[in-house]
Amino acid sequence: MLEHEGAETNAEGGGIAARPRWVRGLSGKLLWLTVSFVMLAEVLIFVPSVANMRLRWLQDRLNTAAAAAVVIDGLQPLELPRTVQDDTLLATGTKAIVLRKEGTSRLLVVDNMPPEVDAKFDLASVTTLQSISDALYTLALGGDRIVRVYGPVGDTGTVVEMVMQEKSLRNAMIAYARSVFTVSLLISVFTALLMYLAINRMMIRPVRQLTNSMQAFAEQPEDPTRVLVPAPGDDEVAIAGRHLSMMQQQLQKTLKQQKNLADLGLAVSKINHDMRNILASAQLMSDRLVDVEDPMVKSFAPKLLRTIDRAVGYTSEVLAYGQASEAAPRRRRFRLAELSQEVRDILALDSDSGIEFVDLIGPDIEVDADSEQLFRVVHNICRNAVQALTNHGADDPDSLRRITVSAQRVGSVVAIAIDDTGPGMARKARENLFAAFRGSARSGGTGLGLAIARELVLAHGGTIALVEKPGPGTLFRIEIPDRPVALDDWRVRA
């Protein structure tokens, strides 16, 4: 167990990173992102709302000034006392009120009229963009200006105009912005907390359980109690949990099989090593039996030799397959007909066997490959064909028992075909054709020959496949491409 959250161990040393701190985890990121996004949305809403608030504030002041102007205008030709004018200006928050009616303008009340006006606003013809621009300017840089605001009184043609300082308007806008910001922040935090609690329960907690399960399983993958028990549900996290549980169970089985195979492979390698020494001694003694003139010995000696050869070949295949990897191909161009003749000589098929070996490879066909590895591939397939034909049709003198090896070059690829007229492969052997210990075509076989052949062919960048044929028998096709030649090397040789 880790001593505190946020601690991390060295990944190269086999340790596992601990769960991140709350702020750096998905939960903290989700909370901050939600607050940020809601605040951004509130900012987008705030700009037009503060513009509308400014227009409403000015319209209210204009309406108040209009009501006072109508009353004062009705008292004409009486002149209002100075105290009443001051009270009117104080109540409306203006420095002057002007009434325009029937083409004439009348200054109703005034107090310390400034020499000039910094800005003027017509509330009857203001546009949305102009309103937003004026509001942002007032909020950011305004406050010291003298402005003139005017607009109609109701549906009449009378226009009321007032001159005022912008400071009171800016103070009202700042108070409004402060309240909007406070409400927006509270809404953002409240929304983020609700989303955090909901998503943390639905997503973060299940994902954390998956992470803890993977960490625990990685520490001791062979422990069955470390396998995740998936939670019920049909959402993506529940499906991922079920898949993770199945993967962990399958990995445990695979690890157990690998351990058993490793132990078995070590034991088989030791047994095969000793068996090869024993078989080598038996082979030397059996060779001497050929020179014995006893008819009984002469009849059994060849069979004994073939049996010992097969046993030696079996142990060699097992040891070769148990190696970590095959050596890299040492490729060169050579005549394929020479390799085919060598395979024919090794098979040592005589007339008594009843098996015919037909070589159709032209003398001019060259292949770019490792001659030793390609020999193993062709010899393995031909040897399998010989074993399949040995007992097939032996009692029928008219049966055709033939192995045909042919090849052709198409561009930079050489295709080798090995065809026999044997009984063919069983369905189970076809399904596990190149699988070691499962793809044997005969009873008692190991299937290592084809597995090794496929590995060698793939190392050359080629392919090996079983080809369907209309008649009985088995047809393998091997394709070996030439190595790509660098342009500089080609120029040197040219």
DACORWO-V984523 format. One record per residue. RES is the residue in one letter. PHI is phi in degrees with one decimal (NA if undefined). PSI is psi as a letter, one per 40 degrees, with the letter a starting at -180 (NA if undefined). OMEGA is omega in degrees with one decimal (NA if undefined). Layout:
res:RES phi:PHI psi:PSI omega:OMEGA
res:RES phi:PHI psi:PSI omega:OMEGA
//
This chain:
res:M phi:NA psi:i omega:178.0
res:L phi:-82.4 psi:i omega:-174.2
res:E phi:-77.8 psi:d omega:-179.8
res:H phi:-151.5 psi:i omega:177.9
res:E phi:-69.7 psi:i omega:177.3
res:G phi:90.6 psi:e omega:178.4
res:A phi:-72.1 psi:i omega:-179.8
res:E phi:-128.5 psi:i omega:176.3
res:T phi:-103.1 psi:i omega:-177.5
res:N phi:-73.3 psi:h omega:-179.1
res:A phi:-68.6 psi:d omega:-179.1
res:E phi:-69.8 psi:d omega:-179.2
res:G phi:-87.4 psi:e omega:177.4
res:G phi:93.5 psi:e omega:179.6
res:G phi:-76.9 psi:i omega:-177.4
res:I phi:-123.4 psi:h omega:179.7
res:A phi:-65.1 psi:h omega:-180.0
res:A phi:-76.3 psi:i omega:178.5
res:R phi:-64.3 psi:h omega:-177.1
res:P phi:-66.8 psi:i omega:176.9
res:R phi:-62.8 psi:i omega:-174.9
res:W phi:-59.6 psi:d omega:-176.3
res:V phi:-68.9 psi:d omega:-177.3
res:R phi:-89.1 psi:e omega:-179.1
res:G phi:-79.2 psi:i omega:179.6
res:L phi:-62.5 psi:d omega:-179.6
res:S phi:-62.8 psi:d omega:179.4
res:G phi:-63.5 psi:d omega:178.6
res:K phi:-62.5 psi:d omega:179.0
res:L phi:-62.3 psi:d omega:-179.2
res:L phi:-64.5 psi:d omega:-178.9
res:W phi:-67.1 psi:d omega:178.5
res:L phi:-64.2 psi:d omega:179.4
res:T phi:-64.0 psi:d omega:177.5
res:V phi:-60.0 psi:d omega:-178.4
res:S phi:-64.1 psi:d omega:-178.2
res:F phi:-67.5 psi:d omega:178.4
res:V phi:-66.2 psi:d omega:177.2
res:M phi:-64.2 psi:d omega:176.8
res:L phi:-62.9 psi:d omega:176.7
res:A phi:-63.2 psi:d omega:178.6
res:E phi:-66.4 psi:d omega:177.0
res:V phi:-63.8 psi:d omega:178.6
res:L phi:-63.6 psi:d omega:177.6
res:I phi:-80.6 psi:d omega:-174.4
res:F phi:-65.0 psi:d omega:-174.8
res:V phi:-59.5 psi:d omega:177.8
res:P phi:-68.3 psi:d omega:-178.8
res:S phi:-69.1 psi:d omega:179.3
res:V phi:-70.9 psi:d omega:175.1
res:A phi:-66.6 psi:d omega:177.6
res:N phi:-65.0 psi:d omega:178.2
res:M phi:-60.9 psi:d omega:179.0
res:R phi:-63.3 psi:d omega:-180.0
res:L phi:-64.5 psi:d omega:179.1
res:R phi:-64.3 psi:d omega:-179.9
res:W phi:-62.6 psi:d omega:178.6
res:L phi:-64.8 psi:d omega:-179.6
res:Q phi:-66.5 psi:d omega:177.1
res:D phi:-63.9 psi:d omega:178.5
res:R phi:-63.9 psi:d omega:179.5
res:L phi:-66.9 psi:d omega:177.7
res:N phi:-65.2 psi:d omega:177.6
res:T phi:-63.3 psi:d omega:178.1
res:A phi:-64.0 psi:d omega:179.2
res:A phi:-66.5 psi:d omega:178.5
res:A phi:-62.5 psi:d omega:178.1
res:A phi:-65.5 psi:d omega:-178.8
res:A phi:-65.6 psi:d omega:179.5
res:V phi:-64.7 psi:d omega:179.0
res:V phi:-65.2 psi:d omega:-178.7
res:I phi:-65.0 psi:d omega:-179.1
res:D phi:-66.5 psi:d omega:179.1
res:G phi:-72.5 psi:e omega:-179.2
res:L phi:-87.6 psi:e omega:179.2
res:Q phi:-62.0 psi:i omega:10.0
res:P phi:-91.2 psi:e omega:178.8
res:L phi:-68.7 psi:i omega:177.4
res:E phi:-102.9 psi:h omega:-178.0
res:L phi:-70.9 psi:i omega:174.9
res:P phi:-62.8 psi:i omega:-178.0
res:R phi:-62.6 psi:d omega:179.8
res:T phi:-66.4 psi:d omega:178.5
res:V phi:-67.8 psi:d omega:177.1
res:Q phi:-62.6 psi:d omega:179.5
res:D phi:-64.5 psi:d omega:178.4
res:D phi:-65.1 psi:d omega:178.7
res:T phi:-64.7 psi:d omega:178.2
res:L phi:-63.8 psi:d omega:179.4
res:L phi:-66.8 psi:d omega:-179.0
res:A phi:-67.8 psi:d omega:-179.4
res:T phi:-89.3 psi:e omega:-179.8
res:G phi:69.4 psi:f omega:-177.2
res:T phi:-122.4 psi:i omega:174.5
res:K phi:-105.9 psi:d omega:178.1
res:A phi:-160.5 psi:i omega:177.5
res:I phi:-128.5 psi:h omega:-178.5
res:V phi:-121.1 psi:h omega:179.0
res:L phi:-117.6 psi:h omega:177.9
res:R phi:-107.6 psi:h omega:-176.9
res:K phi:-149.8 psi:h omega:176.9
res:E phi:54.8 psi:f omega:174.5
res:G phi:79.9 psi:e omega:178.6
res:T phi:-119.7 psi:i omega:178.6
res:S phi:-119.1 psi:h omega:179.2
res:R phi:-126.4 psi:h omega:175.9
res:L phi:-85.1 psi:h omega:-173.1
res:L phi:-81.1 psi:d omega:179.3
res:V phi:-135.7 psi:i omega:-179.8
res:V phi:-155.0 psi:i omega:178.6
res:D phi:-151.1 psi:h omega:179.6
res:N phi:52.4 psi:f omega:-179.5
res:M phi:-61.3 psi:h omega:-179.2
res:P phi:-67.1 psi:i omega:-177.9
res:P phi:-65.7 psi:d omega:180.0
res:E phi:-146.2 psi:i omega:-179.1
res:V phi:-109.3 psi:h omega:-177.5
res:D phi:-78.5 psi:d omega:-178.0
res:A phi:-152.9 psi:i omega:176.7
res:K phi:-134.6 psi:i omega:-175.0
res:F phi:-134.4 psi:h omega:175.9
res:D phi:-100.3 psi:h omega:-177.0
res:L phi:-73.5 psi:e omega:-178.0
res:A phi:-85.3 psi:d omega:-174.8
res:S phi:-131.0 psi:f omega:-179.5
res:V phi:-81.5 psi:h omega:177.5
res:T phi:-95.5 psi:i omega:-178.1
res:T phi:-65.4 psi:d omega:-179.0
res:L phi:-64.3 psi:d omega:178.6
res:Q phi:-65.7 psi:d omega:178.3
res:S phi:-64.2 psi:d omega:179.1
res:I phi:-64.6 psi:d omega:-179.3
res:S phi:-63.7 psi:d omega:178.9
res:D phi:-63.9 psi:d omega:-179.8
res:A phi:-65.7 psi:d omega:179.8
res:L phi:-65.0 psi:d omega:179.4
res:Y phi:-67.1 psi:d omega:179.4
res:T phi:-63.7 psi:d omega:-178.2
res:L phi:-68.5 psi:d omega:-174.8
res:A phi:-91.3 psi:d omega:-170.8
res:L phi:-123.5 psi:e omega:-175.5
res:G phi:-79.7 psi:a omega:178.6
res:G phi:119.5 psi:d omega:-177.2
res:D phi:-107.8 psi:e omega:-176.2
res:R phi:-89.4 psi:i omega:169.3
res:I phi:-104.3 psi:h omega:-174.3
res:V phi:-119.8 psi:i omega:176.2
res:R phi:-117.3 psi:h omega:-176.9
res:V phi:-120.8 psi:h omega:-179.8
res:Y phi:-146.4 psi:i omega:-178.9
res:G phi:-175.1 psi:i omega:-177.2
res:P phi:-72.8 psi:i omega:175.3
res:V phi:-100.1 psi:h omega:-178.7
res:G phi:62.1 psi:b omega:-179.6
res:D phi:-99.9 psi:e omega:-179.3
res:T phi:-84.0 psi:i omega:177.4
res:G phi:-87.5 psi:e omega:-179.6
res:T phi:-76.4 psi:h omega:179.7
res:V phi:-118.7 psi:h omega:177.3
res:V phi:-106.9 psi:h omega:179.7
res:E phi:-127.8 psi:h omega:177.6
res:M phi:-133.2 psi:i omega:177.3
res:V phi:-113.1 psi:h omega:-173.2
res:M phi:-150.8 psi:i omega:171.9
res:Q phi:-83.2 psi:i omega:-176.4
res:E phi:-84.4 psi:e omega:-174.0
res:K phi:-63.1 psi:d omega:-179.9
res:S phi:-64.4 psi:d omega:176.4
res:L phi:-63.6 psi:d omega:-178.9
res:R phi:-66.4 psi:d omega:177.8
res:N phi:-62.0 psi:d omega:177.7
res:A phi:-65.7 psi:d omega:178.5
res:M phi:-66.8 psi:d omega:178.8
res:I phi:-66.1 psi:d omega:177.7
res:A phi:-63.0 psi:d omega:178.2
res:Y phi:-64.8 psi:d omega:179.6
res:A phi:-62.8 psi:d omega:-179.9
res:R phi:-65.3 psi:d omega:178.7
res:S phi:-67.4 psi:d omega:178.1
res:V phi:-63.6 psi:d omega:179.2
res:F phi:-63.2 psi:d omega:179.9
res:T phi:-63.6 psi:d omega:178.6
res:V phi:-63.5 psi:d omega:179.6
res:S phi:-63.3 psi:d omega:179.2
res:L phi:-64.4 psi:d omega:178.3
res:L phi:-63.9 psi:d omega:178.3
res:I phi:-63.3 psi:d omega:-178.9
res:S phi:-63.5 psi:d omega:-178.5
res:V phi:-65.6 psi:d omega:-179.9
res:F phi:-64.5 psi:d omega:177.9
res:T phi:-63.8 psi:d omega:179.6
res:A phi:-63.5 psi:d omega:179.1
res:L phi:-65.3 psi:d omega:178.0
res:L phi:-63.1 psi:d omega:178.7
res:M phi:-65.3 psi:d omega:178.7
res:Y phi:-62.2 psi:d omega:-179.0
res:L phi:-64.5 psi:d omega:-178.4
res:A phi:-69.3 psi:d omega:-177.1
res:I phi:-71.8 psi:d omega:177.2
res:N phi:-62.6 psi:d omega:179.9
res:R phi:-76.3 psi:d omega:-175.1
res:M phi:-84.3 psi:d omega:-172.3
res:M phi:-124.3 psi:d omega:-171.1
res:I phi:-63.2 psi:d omega:-178.8
res:R phi:-63.4 psi:d omega:175.9
res:P phi:-62.4 psi:d omega:178.2
res:V phi:-64.8 psi:d omega:177.6
res:R phi:-65.1 psi:d omega:176.6
res:Q phi:-64.4 psi:d omega:176.8
res:L phi:-62.4 psi:d omega:-179.9
res:T phi:-64.1 psi:d omega:178.7
res:N phi:-63.2 psi:d omega:178.6
res:S phi:-65.3 psi:d omega:178.9
res:M phi:-64.6 psi:d omega:178.7
res:Q phi:-65.7 psi:d omega:179.9
res:A phi:-65.6 psi:d omega:179.8
res:F phi:-68.0 psi:d omega:179.9
res:A phi:-66.9 psi:d omega:179.4
res:E phi:-70.4 psi:d omega:-179.7
res:Q phi:-140.7 psi:g omega:-176.2
res:P phi:-67.8 psi:e omega:-179.1
res:E phi:-86.3 psi:e omega:-178.8
res:D phi:-83.4 psi:h omega:-178.9
res:P phi:-63.5 psi:d omega:-179.5
res:T phi:-72.3 psi:e omega:179.2
res:R phi:-83.6 psi:e omega:179.2
res:V phi:-73.0 psi:h omega:-177.5
res:L phi:-66.9 psi:h omega:171.4
res:V phi:-93.9 psi:h omega:-173.0
res:P phi:-66.2 psi:i omega:177.9
res:A phi:-82.7 psi:i omega:178.7
res:P phi:-70.0 psi:i omega:179.2
res:G phi:141.3 psi:i omega:-178.9
res:D phi:-118.7 psi:e omega:179.1
res:D phi:-83.3 psi:i omega:-174.4
res:E phi:-64.0 psi:d omega:-178.9
res:V phi:-67.1 psi:d omega:178.4
res:A phi:-65.2 psi:d omega:177.8
res:I phi:-64.4 psi:d omega:177.2
res:A phi:-62.7 psi:d omega:177.6
res:G phi:-64.2 psi:d omega:178.2
res:R phi:-65.6 psi:d omega:177.9
res:H phi:-65.1 psi:d omega:178.2
res:L phi:-63.5 psi:d omega:178.8
res:S phi:-63.1 psi:d omega:178.3
res:M phi:-64.7 psi:d omega:178.1
res:M phi:-64.3 psi:d omega:179.1
res:Q phi:-64.8 psi:d omega:177.9
res:Q phi:-63.8 psi:d omega:179.7
res:Q phi:-66.5 psi:d omega:178.9
res:L phi:-66.3 psi:d omega:176.7
res:Q phi:-61.9 psi:d omega:177.4
res:K phi:-61.2 psi:d omega:-179.3
res:T phi:-64.1 psi:d omega:178.7
res:L phi:-62.8 psi:d omega:178.6
res:K phi:-65.9 psi:d omega:177.8
res:Q phi:-63.4 psi:d omega:-180.0
res:Q phi:-62.3 psi:d omega:178.9
res:K phi:-64.8 psi:d omega:178.5
res:N phi:-63.8 psi:d omega:179.3
res:L phi:-66.7 psi:d omega:178.5
res:A phi:-64.4 psi:d omega:177.1
res:D phi:-63.7 psi:d omega:179.4
res:L phi:-64.9 psi:d omega:-179.9
res:G phi:-63.0 psi:d omega:177.9
res:L phi:-64.4 psi:d omega:179.3
res:A phi:-66.4 psi:d omega:-179.4
res:V phi:-64.7 psi:d omega:179.5
res:S phi:-62.2 psi:d omega:178.0
res:K phi:-64.8 psi:d omega:-179.7
res:I phi:-65.2 psi:d omega:-179.1
res:N phi:-64.5 psi:d omega:179.3
res:H phi:-61.8 psi:d omega:178.6
res:D phi:-70.8 psi:d omega:-178.6
res:M phi:-65.3 psi:d omega:-180.0
res:R phi:-63.8 psi:d omega:177.7
res:N phi:-63.6 psi:d omega:179.9
res:I phi:-66.4 psi:d omega:-178.9
res:L phi:-67.8 psi:d omega:177.2
res:A phi:-63.7 psi:d omega:177.0
res:S phi:-66.0 psi:d omega:178.3
res:A phi:-63.8 psi:d omega:179.9
res:Q phi:-66.8 psi:d omega:178.5
res:L phi:-63.6 psi:d omega:179.8
res:M phi:-69.6 psi:d omega:-179.5
res:S phi:-70.9 psi:d omega:176.9
res:D phi:-62.9 psi:d omega:-180.0
res:R phi:-72.3 psi:d omega:-179.9
res:L phi:-68.1 psi:d omega:-179.7
res:V phi:-65.4 psi:d omega:-178.5
res:D phi:-81.3 psi:e omega:178.8
res:V phi:-74.3 psi:h omega:-175.4
res:E phi:-83.4 psi:e omega:-178.2
res:D phi:-67.2 psi:h omega:-179.0
res:P phi:-60.1 psi:d omega:179.2
res:M phi:-62.8 psi:d omega:179.8
res:V phi:-66.1 psi:d omega:180.0
res:K phi:-61.9 psi:d omega:-179.0
res:S phi:-75.1 psi:d omega:-178.6
res:F phi:-92.9 psi:d omega:-175.5
res:A phi:-61.0 psi:d omega:-180.0
res:P phi:-60.5 psi:d omega:178.6
res:K phi:-64.7 psi:d omega:178.5
res:L phi:-64.1 psi:d omega:179.4
res:L phi:-64.0 psi:d omega:179.7
res:R phi:-64.4 psi:d omega:179.4
res:T phi:-65.2 psi:d omega:179.3
res:I phi:-66.8 psi:d omega:178.1
res:D phi:-60.9 psi:d omega:178.7
res:R phi:-65.0 psi:d omega:179.1
res:A phi:-65.4 psi:d omega:177.4
res:V phi:-63.3 psi:d omega:178.0
res:G phi:-62.9 psi:d omega:179.0
res:Y phi:-63.2 psi:d omega:-179.7
res:T phi:-65.8 psi:d omega:178.6
res:S phi:-65.4 psi:d omega:179.7
res:E phi:-65.5 psi:d omega:-180.0
res:V phi:-64.0 psi:d omega:179.4
res:L phi:-66.1 psi:d omega:179.4
res:A phi:-66.5 psi:d omega:179.7
res:Y phi:-69.6 psi:d omega:-179.5
res:G phi:-75.5 psi:e omega:177.5
res:Q phi:-70.1 psi:i omega:-178.2
res:A phi:-62.3 psi:d omega:-179.6
res:S phi:-163.6 psi:i omega:176.2
res:E phi:-75.8 psi:i omega:176.6
res:A phi:-68.0 psi:i omega:179.1
res:A phi:-64.1 psi:i omega:-178.4
res:P phi:-63.1 psi:h omega:172.6
res:R phi:-99.6 psi:g omega:-167.7
res:R phi:-84.0 psi:i omega:174.0
res:R phi:-158.1 psi:i omega:178.8
res:R phi:-89.6 psi:h omega:177.8
res:F phi:-148.7 psi:i omega:-178.8
res:R phi:-78.1 psi:h omega:-176.9
res:L phi:-70.5 psi:d omega:-179.7
res:A phi:-63.9 psi:d omega:179.0
res:E phi:-65.9 psi:d omega:178.2
res:L phi:-65.6 psi:d omega:179.3
res:S phi:-61.9 psi:d omega:178.2
res:Q phi:-66.3 psi:d omega:178.0
res:E phi:-67.1 psi:d omega:176.6
res:V phi:-61.9 psi:d omega:179.7
res:R phi:-62.9 psi:d omega:-179.8
res:D phi:-67.8 psi:d omega:-179.1
res:I phi:-67.3 psi:d omega:179.5
res:L phi:-65.5 psi:d omega:176.0
res:A phi:52.1 psi:f omega:178.4
res:L phi:-84.5 psi:h omega:178.3
res:D phi:-103.6 psi:i omega:-178.0
res:S phi:-67.4 psi:d omega:-179.5
res:D phi:-69.2 psi:d omega:-179.1
res:S phi:-71.3 psi:d omega:-179.1
res:G phi:75.4 psi:e omega:-178.9
res:I phi:-106.5 psi:h omega:-177.8
res:E phi:-101.2 psi:h omega:177.9
res:F phi:-108.6 psi:h omega:-177.2
res:V phi:-108.6 psi:h omega:-179.7
res:D phi:-107.5 psi:h omega:-178.7
res:L phi:-110.2 psi:e omega:-179.1
res:I phi:-83.0 psi:h omega:179.5
res:G phi:-69.9 psi:i omega:-177.1
res:P phi:-69.7 psi:e omega:-176.2
res:D phi:-96.9 psi:e omega:-178.0
res:I phi:-83.4 psi:h omega:177.4
res:E phi:-114.3 psi:i omega:179.3
res:V phi:-127.8 psi:i omega:178.5
res:D phi:-99.7 psi:g omega:-175.1
res:A phi:-161.2 psi:i omega:171.9
res:D phi:-81.7 psi:h omega:-172.7
res:S phi:-63.4 psi:d omega:-179.2
res:E phi:-67.4 psi:d omega:-179.1
res:Q phi:-69.2 psi:d omega:178.2
res:L phi:-66.9 psi:d omega:174.7
res:F phi:-62.3 psi:d omega:178.7
res:R phi:-62.7 psi:d omega:-179.6
res:V phi:-64.8 psi:d omega:-177.3
res:V phi:-66.5 psi:d omega:-179.1
res:H phi:-65.6 psi:d omega:178.8
res:N phi:-60.9 psi:d omega:-178.4
res:I phi:-67.9 psi:d omega:178.9
res:C phi:-65.8 psi:d omega:178.3
res:R phi:-65.6 psi:d omega:175.3
res:N phi:-62.1 psi:d omega:178.2
res:A phi:-64.7 psi:d omega:178.2
res:V phi:-64.0 psi:d omega:178.9
res:Q phi:-65.2 psi:d omega:178.0
res:A phi:-71.7 psi:d omega:-177.9
res:L phi:-86.4 psi:e omega:-175.4
res:T phi:-60.9 psi:d omega:-178.4
res:N phi:-103.0 psi:e omega:-178.8
res:H phi:-92.0 psi:h omega:178.0
res:G phi:71.1 psi:e omega:-179.7
res:A phi:-67.3 psi:d omega:-179.3
res:D phi:-86.9 psi:e omega:-179.0
res:D phi:-107.5 psi:h omega:-177.4
res:P phi:-67.1 psi:e omega:-178.0
res:D phi:-90.7 psi:e omega:-178.6
res:S phi:-73.5 psi:i omega:-178.8
res:L phi:-93.6 psi:h omega:177.5
res:R phi:-120.8 psi:h omega:-170.4
res:R phi:-143.4 psi:i omega:172.1
res:I phi:-117.3 psi:h omega:-177.4
res:T phi:-117.5 psi:h omega:177.8
res:V phi:-115.9 psi:h omega:179.6
res:S phi:-137.5 psi:i omega:-179.2
res:A phi:-156.9 psi:i omega:174.9
res:Q phi:-152.1 psi:i omega:177.9
res:R phi:-108.4 psi:h omega:174.7
res:V phi:-124.2 psi:h omega:-177.1
res:G phi:66.9 psi:b omega:-178.8
res:S phi:-103.3 psi:e omega:-178.5
res:V phi:-121.3 psi:h omega:174.9
res:V phi:-106.5 psi:h omega:179.4
res:A phi:-106.2 psi:h omega:-179.6
res:I phi:-112.2 psi:h omega:179.5
res:A phi:-114.8 psi:h omega:177.2
res:I phi:-121.2 psi:h omega:-172.6
res:D phi:-120.6 psi:h omega:175.5
res:D phi:-132.8 psi:i omega:-178.0
res:T phi:-105.5 psi:f omega:-178.1
res:G phi:-76.8 psi:a omega:-176.4
res:P phi:-76.1 psi:e omega:-177.0
res:G phi:84.7 psi:a omega:-176.8
res:M phi:-102.9 psi:i omega:175.6
res:A phi:-70.8 psi:i omega:-177.2
res:R phi:-62.5 psi:d omega:-179.4
res:K phi:-64.6 psi:d omega:178.6
res:A phi:-67.0 psi:d omega:177.9
res:R phi:-67.7 psi:d omega:-178.5
res:E phi:-67.6 psi:d omega:-180.0
res:N phi:-119.3 psi:f omega:-168.0
res:L phi:-60.9 psi:d omega:-175.1
res:F phi:-107.9 psi:f omega:178.7
res:A phi:-94.2 psi:h omega:-179.8
res:A phi:-64.2 psi:h omega:177.4
res:F phi:68.3 psi:e omega:179.0
res:R phi:-131.2 psi:e omega:-173.6
res:G phi:-101.7 psi:f omega:180.0
res:S phi:-73.2 psi:h omega:179.9
res:A phi:-88.3 psi:e omega:-179.0
res:R phi:-130.9 psi:i omega:179.6
res:S phi:-68.4 psi:h omega:179.5
res:G phi:87.4 psi:e omega:179.5
res:G phi:-80.1 psi:i omega:-179.0
res:T phi:-105.8 psi:d omega:-176.3
res:G phi:76.7 psi:e omega:-179.1
res:L phi:-71.6 psi:d omega:-177.2
res:G phi:-58.5 psi:d omega:-179.7
res:L phi:-69.8 psi:d omega:178.0
res:A phi:-62.9 psi:d omega:178.1
res:I phi:-67.9 psi:d omega:179.0
res:A phi:-60.8 psi:d omega:179.3
res:R phi:-62.7 psi:d omega:179.6
res:E phi:-62.6 psi:d omega:-179.8
res:L phi:-68.8 psi:d omega:-179.9
res:V phi:-67.2 psi:d omega:178.6
res:L phi:-63.5 psi:d omega:177.6
res:A phi:-64.5 psi:d omega:175.8
res:H phi:-87.2 psi:e omega:-176.6
res:G phi:77.3 psi:e omega:-177.6
res:G phi:-105.4 psi:a omega:-179.9
res:T phi:-135.9 psi:i omega:174.7
res:I phi:-137.8 psi:h omega:-174.9
res:A phi:-151.4 psi:i omega:173.5
res:L phi:-89.5 psi:h omega:-174.5
res:V phi:-100.9 psi:h omega:176.4
res:E phi:-70.7 psi:h omega:179.8
res:K phi:-133.6 psi:i omega:-175.8
res:P phi:-67.9 psi:d omega:-177.3
res:G phi:-93.3 psi:a omega:178.2
res:P phi:-71.9 psi:i omega:177.7
res:G phi:112.1 psi:a omega:-176.4
res:T phi:-131.9 psi:h omega:179.7
res:L phi:-129.8 psi:h omega:174.9
res:F phi:-106.1 psi:i omega:178.6
res:R phi:-124.7 psi:h omega:179.9
res:I phi:-115.4 psi:h omega:179.2
res:E phi:-121.1 psi:h omega:-179.1
res:I phi:-118.5 psi:h omega:177.6
res:P phi:-84.1 psi:i omega:174.1
res:D phi:-70.1 psi:i omega:175.0
res:R phi:-70.2 psi:i omega:175.0
res:P phi:-66.4 psi:h omega:-176.1
res:V phi:-102.9 psi:h omega:176.4
res:A phi:-68.1 psi:i omega:-175.9
res:L phi:-62.9 psi:d omega:179.6
res:D phi:-66.0 psi:d omega:178.6
res:D phi:-64.5 psi:d omega:179.9
res:W phi:-64.9 psi:d omega:179.4
res:R phi:-66.2 psi:d omega:179.6
res:V phi:-65.1 psi:d omega:-180.0
res:R phi:-70.5 psi:d omega:-178.5
res:A phi:-74.1 psi:NA omega:NA
//
